[in-house]
Amino acid sequence: MNWLDWLLLGVAVLLITLVMIQESKDDVKNTFSGEKSELFKNQKQRGPELVMARVTMGMGVLFGVLALLAIIF
C-alpha cells in the first residue's frame, strides 16, 4: 500500500465516523410501516448540524476524488 491508499483509508474511516455521529432525520420504523412520514420534508439545519453536514459533504467529495486518484495511480 502506498501513501495514497493510506490517505484514502483514513478519509474513509473519518467519513464513516461523521455519518455515524449525525442525528437521524426521521424514525426508520415509520418510514417502512406506511405511516405518514416526513422523511423528505424540507428540514433546515442550523448551527452544529449545518457544520457537520457540510464537513460530511466535503469529506465525501474528498473520498471520491482520492478513490479516482488511487485507481489512476
N, C-alpha and C positions, 0 to 999 in steps of 0.2 A: 504494500500500500504506500502510495506516495503522499505528499503533503496535501494535495487537493482532495484525496479520499478522506483523510482525517478531518479536514475542514468541513467537508460535506457531512460526515458523521456527527460532528459537533453541532452543526446547524440543525440537523435532523432531530437530535436529542433536545435541543433548545426549543425547537418548534413544537415538538410533542408536549413538552412541559408547559409552554404557553397556552396551548389549546386545552390542556387538562385543567389548568387553574382558572379558566374563564367560567363565568356563571352561565347556566343554561338559559336560553330564551323562553322555553316552553316545556311543559311536562310531557315527556315522551309517551307515557301511557295514554294521555288524552289524544295525542296525535293519531295513534293507530287504533283507538277504540271507536272512532267515528263521532265522538263528541265534538261540539263546537270548539275549534282550536283557533288561536290567534298566532299561530306559528309564523305566518307570513305577514303579519301586521307590521306596519311601519313603526318600529320602536327606536326612539332616539337614544343614543349613547352619550353619556356625559362624564366628564372628569376622568377618573382612572380607567373606567370601562372603555372610553374612547381611545385613550393612550394605548391600552392593552390590545385593542382591536387593530390599531394602526401598526403597532410593533409586530403583531402576528402576521398581518398582511405583508409587511416588509420582509419578514423572515421567510414567508412562503415564496415570495419573488426571488429572494436571495438563494433559497434552496433550489428553485427551478433553474436559475442561471448556473449555479455550481454543478447541478446534475448534467446540464448540457455541456459544460466545460469538461467535466470528468469523462464524458463519452468521447469528446473530440480529442482530448489529450490523453 
